Amino acid sequence: MGKSLSRNTIWDLIAPAVPDSLEDLGKGQYLAKWWTPVPMDDVERLLRNKRIKLHLEPFEPRDLPQGLAVLFSVADSETAAHLAEHVNTTPNNQLSRLPLRKTGS
């Protein structure tokens, strides 16, 4: 894939999972992080999401003791293209933190 997608597109793509932090690493890769206590049902939702491709098994980041991180990208360009139709996608070649959207829970 390679191209970074808009913030809203990525949040929509991984829903209903809601990590505490979501980073755009560039080149179409994203890092979702949860800090303790880690909601394992949320992590499982992300792992079972067929619209994403996992690059590593979930791991505990050095900067987040007892937390959990998942490195992923969009599974295919068709998924990204479909999502991009509904969301404004602007190029973003810099590392950026994606804001956490509030949910009703």
Backbone as ProteinMPNN parsed JSONL, in Angstrom:
{"seq_chain_A": "MGKSLSRNTIWDLIAPAVPDSLEDLGKGQYLAKWWTPVPMDDVERLLRNKRIKLHLEPFEPRDLPQGLAVLFSVADSETAAHLAEHVNTTPNNQLSRLPLRKTGS", "coords_chain_A": {"N_chain_A": [[0.842, -1.175, 0.0], [1.565, 1.567, 1.087], [0.881, 4.426, 0.9], [-0.08, 6.912, 3.21], [-3.138, 7.121, 4.937], [-6.036, 9.205, 5.648], [-6.687, 10.497, 8.949], [-9.326, 10.078, 9.933], [-10.145, 8.024, 8.224], [-8.541, 5.863, 9.016], [-9.357, 5.508, 11.703], [-12.049, 4.817, 11.208], [-11.625, 2.47, 9.814], [-10.501, 0.681, 11.705], [-12.474, 0.488, 13.599], [-14.721, -1.489, 15.558], [-12.656, -1.239, 17.422], [-10.799, 0.718, 19.738], [-7.995, 2.122, 20.262], [-5.777, 3.512, 22.805], [-3.849, 5.131, 21.8], [-2.888, 6.059, 18.531], [-0.669, 5.859, 15.988], [0.667, 7.272, 13.038], [3.006, 5.858, 11.151], [4.066, 6.325, 8.738], [4.515, 5.457, 5.236], [2.24, 3.913, 4.988], [1.946, 2.431, 7.313], [0.796, 1.763, 10.624], [0.584, 2.245, 14.172], [-1.035, 0.941, 16.803], [-1.79, 1.53, 20.192], [-2.366, 0.41, 23.51], [-2.715, 1.258, 26.895], [-2.158, 0.113, 30.269], [-4.98, -0.658, 32.305], [-5.083, -3.13, 29.817], [-7.593, -3.401, 27.433], [-8.498, -6.35, 26.47], [-10.513, -7.357, 24.802], [-10.865, -5.304, 22.979], [-8.372, -5.308, 21.683], [-8.498, -7.856, 20.53], [-10.585, -7.436, 18.716], [-9.326, -5.765, 16.862], [-7.299, -7.488, 15.956], [-8.789, -9.418, 14.643], [-9.827, -8.085, 12.539], [-10.46, -8.039, 9.227], [-9.784, -6.148, 7.418], [-7.328, -5.118, 7.861], [-3.735, -5.602, 7.847], [-1.589, -7.423, 9.78], [1.67, -6.717, 10.991], [3.363, -7.502, 12.954], [3.147, -9.689, 15.776], [1.033, -8.831, 18.573], [2.686, -6.739, 20.952], [4.631, -5.733, 23.861], [5.423, -2.472, 24.209], [8.594, -0.784, 24.672], [8.42, 1.759, 25.774], [6.068, 1.688, 27.144], [5.3, 0.164, 29.702], [3.675, -2.84, 30.55], [1.731, -2.279, 28.773], [0.236, -2.621, 25.467], [0.922, -3.108, 22.021], [0.126, -2.883, 18.517], [1.265, -3.383, 15.327], [0.326, -2.398, 12.139], [-1.075, -2.372, 8.763], [-3.162, -1.223, 6.037], [-5.127, -3.761, 4.617], [-5.558, -4.117, 1.817], [-5.468, -2.328, -1.317], [-7.961, -1.884, -2.408], [-9.737, -1.823, -0.249], [-8.783, 0.486, 1.022], [-9.263, 2.387, -0.994], [-12.058, 2.315, -1.168], [-12.764, 3.245, 1.394], [-11.588, 5.762, 1.288], [-13.222, 7.121, -0.443], [-15.229, 8.085, 1.115], [-14.066, 9.706, 2.966], [-12.042, 12.567, 3.483], [-8.882, 12.428, 2.152], [-5.676, 13.409, 2.789], [-2.301, 13.952, 1.866], [0.247, 12.874, 4.092], [3.292, 12.939, 5.102], [4.763, 12.931, 7.384], [5.649, 11.753, 10.648], [2.982, 11.332, 12.773], [0.709, 11.761, 15.471], [-2.411, 10.301, 15.811], [-5.504, 11.702, 16.656], [-7.505, 10.699, 19.434], [-10.758, 9.648, 19.087], [-13.728, 10.361, 20.78], [-15.993, 7.996, 22.104], [-19.257, 6.623, 22.702], [-19.005, 5.021, 24.897]], "CA_chain_A": [[0.0, 0.0, 0.0], [2.539, 2.624, 1.053], [0.39, 5.782, 1.12], [-0.793, 7.116, 4.466], [-4.537, 7.509, 4.793], [-6.446, 10.247, 6.588], [-6.944, 10.073, 10.326], [-10.684, 9.536, 10.055], [-10.205, 6.767, 7.501], [-7.943, 4.813, 9.843], [-10.262, 5.248, 12.837], [-13.195, 4.081, 10.687], [-11.141, 1.154, 9.404], [-10.251, -0.211, 12.845], [-13.655, 0.419, 14.474], [-15.017, -0.818, 16.825], [-11.502, -1.131, 18.315], [-10.429, 2.106, 20.029], [-6.761, 2.164, 21.056], [-5.498, 4.754, 23.529], [-2.967, 5.92, 20.943], [-2.771, 5.534, 17.171], [0.387, 6.635, 15.339], [0.944, 7.083, 11.615], [4.45, 5.677, 11.054], [4.46, 6.585, 7.364], [4.532, 4.328, 4.303], [1.04, 3.106, 5.162], [1.982, 1.632, 8.538], [0.197, 2.404, 11.789], [0.845, 1.58, 15.437], [-2.094, 1.125, 17.801], [-1.291, 1.217, 21.539], [-3.261, 0.446, 24.665], [-1.979, 1.168, 28.142], [-2.766, -0.724, 31.296], [-5.281, -2.052, 31.968], [-5.332, -3.329, 28.385], [-8.888, -4.041, 27.153], [-8.162, -7.406, 25.524], [-11.567, -7.499, 23.789], [-10.563, -4.288, 21.97], [-7.235, -5.807, 20.926], [-9.005, -8.975, 19.736], [-11.345, -6.874, 17.593], [-8.364, -5.305, 15.866], [-6.609, -8.648, 15.394], [-9.72, -10.162, 13.777], [-10.285, -7.179, 11.492], [-9.959, -8.515, 7.937], [-9.397, -4.998, 6.593], [-5.958, -4.727, 8.157], [-2.69, -6.616, 7.772], [-0.679, -7.329, 10.92], [3.084, -6.848, 10.646], [3.957, -8.185, 14.103], [2.204, -10.092, 16.822], [0.959, -7.784, 19.602], [3.882, -6.728, 21.786], [4.712, -4.714, 24.9], [6.43, -1.48, 23.816], [9.552, -0.384, 25.709], [7.99, 3.008, 26.415], [4.734, 1.51, 27.723], [5.305, -1.061, 30.503], [2.397, -3.528, 30.735], [0.821, -1.905, 27.701], [0.239, -3.505, 24.314], [0.944, -2.397, 20.746], [-0.101, -3.676, 17.311], [1.737, -2.722, 14.114], [-0.517, -2.875, 11.044], [-1.33, -1.54, 7.595], [-4.422, -1.565, 5.387], [-4.955, -5.063, 3.984], [-5.46, -4.027, 0.362], [-5.757, -1.002, -1.861], [-9.405, -1.765, -2.645], [-10.318, -1.381, 1.021], [-8.4, 1.883, 1.22], [-9.951, 3.21, -1.988], [-13.463, 2.393, -0.77], [-12.855, 4.127, 2.548], [-11.189, 7.111, 0.901], [-14.354, 7.762, -1.113], [-16.105, 8.666, 2.125], [-13.3, 10.536, 3.884], [-11.032, 13.397, 2.833], [-7.529, 11.933, 2.375], [-4.636, 14.364, 2.432], [-0.995, 13.336, 2.099], [0.908, 13.19, 5.352], [4.538, 12.195, 5.06], [5.461, 13.068, 8.647], [5.146, 10.972, 11.766], [2.004, 12.129, 13.506], [-0.197, 11.035, 16.35], [-3.791, 10.48, 15.402], [-6.277, 12.013, 17.85], [-8.477, 9.711, 19.885], [-12.14, 10.113, 19.022], [-14.549, 9.882, 21.893], [-17.124, 7.147, 21.752], [-20.309, 6.685, 23.703], [-18.784, 4.096, 26.021]], "C_chain_A": [[0.875, 1.221, 0.0], [2.044, 4.023, 1.374], [-0.365, 5.863, 2.442], [-2.206, 7.606, 4.17], [-4.881, 8.577, 5.814], [-6.72, 9.645, 7.964], [-8.315, 9.425, 10.477], [-10.825, 8.191, 9.359], [-9.66, 5.63, 8.355], [-8.829, 4.489, 11.043], [-11.483, 4.453, 12.371], [-12.813, 2.651, 10.336], [-11.003, 0.2, 10.585], [-11.436, -0.324, 13.803], [-14.234, -0.996, 14.441], [-13.851, -0.77, 17.808], [-11.137, 0.343, 18.495], [-9.173, 2.093, 20.903], [-6.608, 3.501, 21.772], [-4.634, 5.7, 22.702], [-2.903, 5.246, 19.579], [-1.795, 6.424, 16.425], [0.499, 6.262, 13.869], [2.455, 7.019, 11.49], [4.981, 5.995, 9.659], [4.467, 5.306, 6.541], [3.368, 3.367, 4.525], [1.027, 2.216, 6.385], [1.5, 2.452, 9.723], [0.492, 1.579, 13.031], [-0.262, 1.943, 16.418], [-1.53, 0.706, 19.156], [-2.417, 1.331, 22.56], [-2.389, 0.411, 25.907], [-2.816, 0.44, 29.171], [-3.907, -0.005, 32.004], [-5.682, -2.176, 30.493], [-6.679, -4.021, 28.195], [-8.701, -5.11, 26.058], [-9.246, -7.627, 24.472], [-11.356, -6.49, 22.657], [-9.418, -4.753, 21.066], [-7.686, -6.951, 20.012], [-9.806, -8.483, 18.526], [-10.41, -6.419, 16.479], [-7.679, -6.493, 15.189], [-7.49, -9.436, 14.427], [-10.232, -9.327, 12.609], [-9.654, -7.589, 10.16], [-9.506, -7.381, 7.022], [-7.977, -4.523, 6.863], [-5.021, -5.922, 8.032], [-1.752, -6.401, 8.946], [0.756, -7.508, 10.439], [3.852, -7.569, 11.737], [2.841, -8.683, 15.001], [2.14, -8.951, 17.842], [2.165, -7.897, 20.546], [3.792, -5.622, 22.822], [5.796, -3.716, 24.506], [7.343, -1.116, 24.985], [9.073, 0.835, 26.482], [6.63, 2.9, 27.104], [4.67, 0.198, 28.513], [3.882, -1.566, 30.766], [1.345, -3.107, 29.727], [0.934, -2.891, 26.547], [0.196, -2.667, 23.045], [0.741, -3.381, 19.602], [0.337, -2.835, 16.119], [0.953, -3.295, 12.936], [-0.518, -1.907, 9.876], [-2.68, -1.96, 7.031], [-4.195, -2.822, 4.559], [-4.799, -4.984, 2.478], [-5.871, -2.645, -0.118], [-7.235, -0.806, -2.138], [-10.123, -1.278, -1.399], [-10.036, 0.097, 1.237], [-9.143, 2.803, 0.258], [-11.416, 3.386, -1.618], [-13.637, 3.352, 0.408], [-12.546, 5.568, 2.168], [-12.303, 7.848, 0.172], [-15.21, 8.539, -0.125], [-15.401, 9.63, 3.067], [-12.271, 11.323, 3.094], [-9.642, 12.859, 3.162], [-6.537, 12.975, 1.89], [-3.296, 13.722, 2.724], [-0.386, 13.797, 3.404], [2.165, 12.347, 5.416], [5.315, 12.274, 6.369], [4.838, 12.153, 9.682], [4.164, 11.84, 12.539], [1.157, 11.231, 14.38], [-1.614, 11.337, 15.906], [-4.631, 10.712, 16.645], [-7.282, 10.911, 18.172], [-9.863, 10.311, 19.805], [-12.904, 9.561, 20.203], [-15.695, 9.045, 21.367], [-18.147, 7.245, 22.872], [-20.072, 5.816, 24.91], [-17.953, 4.69, 27.119]], "O_chain_A": [[0.939, 1.894, -1.029], [2.742, 4.757, 2.074], [-1.184, 4.999, 2.756], [-2.424, 8.406, 3.261], [-4.11, 8.829, 6.74], [-6.951, 8.445, 8.105], [-8.446, 8.357, 11.075], [-11.54, 7.312, 9.841], [-10.253, 4.552, 8.41], [-9.028, 3.318, 11.365], [-11.911, 3.522, 13.053], [-13.599, 1.726, 10.542], [-11.354, -0.974, 10.472], [-11.41, -1.143, 14.721], [-14.232, -1.633, 13.388], [-14.032, -0.303, 18.932], [-11.16, 1.12, 17.541], [-9.265, 2.057, 22.13], [-7.229, 4.494, 21.394], [-4.681, 6.917, 22.881], [-2.869, 4.019, 19.481], [-2.054, 7.613, 16.245], [0.434, 5.088, 13.504], [3.128, 8.028, 11.702], [6.187, 5.943, 9.418], [4.43, 4.204, 7.089], [3.486, 2.165, 4.285], [0.181, 1.329, 6.49], [1.752, 3.652, 9.822], [0.633, 0.359, 12.954], [-0.407, 3.1, 16.812], [-0.877, -0.331, 19.271], [-3.28, 2.206, 22.486], [-1.435, -0.364, 25.979], [-4.004, 0.184, 28.978], [-3.783, 1.189, 32.277], [-6.516, -1.419, 29.997], [-6.894, -5.107, 28.732], [-8.744, -4.8, 24.868], [-8.935, -8.044, 23.356], [-11.641, -6.794, 21.499], [-9.482, -4.613, 19.844], [-7.294, -7.003, 18.846], [-9.71, -9.054, 17.44], [-10.67, -6.659, 15.3], [-7.503, -6.492, 13.97], [-6.983, -10.055, 13.492], [-10.993, -9.824, 11.779], [-8.438, -7.491, 9.995], [-8.912, -7.626, 5.972], [-7.476, -3.631, 6.179], [-5.438, -7.078, 8.1], [-1.181, -5.321, 9.097], [1.028, -8.348, 9.582], [4.885, -8.182, 11.468], [1.729, -8.156, 14.983], [3.094, -8.182, 17.963], [2.603, -8.995, 20.889], [2.993, -4.694, 22.693], [6.973, -4.073, 24.471], [6.922, -1.136, 26.142], [9.287, 0.941, 27.69], [6.098, 3.897, 27.591], [4.062, -0.77, 28.058], [3.003, -0.798, 31.157], [0.193, -3.53, 29.815], [1.651, -3.887, 26.646], [-0.483, -1.641, 22.993], [1.123, -4.548, 19.69], [-0.149, -1.723, 15.918], [0.908, -4.51, 12.742], [-0.032, -0.781, 9.976], [-3.274, -2.936, 7.49], [-3.179, -2.937, 3.873], [-3.987, -5.713, 1.909], [-6.538, -1.895, 0.594], [-7.721, 0.325, -2.109], [-11.009, -0.427, -1.476], [-10.93, 0.866, 1.59], [-9.6, 3.877, 0.65], [-11.959, 4.484, -1.74], [-14.554, 4.174, 0.414], [-13.179, 6.493, 2.676], [-12.327, 9.079, 0.17], [-15.841, 9.532, -0.486], [-16.048, 10.297, 3.874], [-11.69, 10.807, 2.14], [-9.257, 12.834, 4.331], [-6.555, 13.374, 0.726], [-3.155, 13.018, 3.723], [-0.49, 14.966, 3.776], [2.106, 11.164, 5.75], [6.419, 11.738, 6.457], [3.656, 11.819, 9.608], [4.491, 12.965, 12.916], [0.923, 10.068, 14.05], [-1.968, 12.489, 15.655], [-4.481, 9.972, 17.617], [-7.835, 10.277, 17.274], [-10.123, 11.363, 20.388], [-12.729, 8.4, 20.574], [-16.287, 9.343, 20.33], [-17.899, 7.899, 23.885], [-20.853, 5.859, 25.861], [-17.69, 4.025, 28.121]]}, "name": "protein", "num_of_chains": 1, "seq": "MGKSLSRNTIWDLIAPAVPDSLEDLGKGQYLAKWWTPVPMDDVERLLRNKRIKLHLEPFEPRDLPQGLAVLFSVADSETAAHLAEHVNTTPNNQLSRLPLRKTGS"}
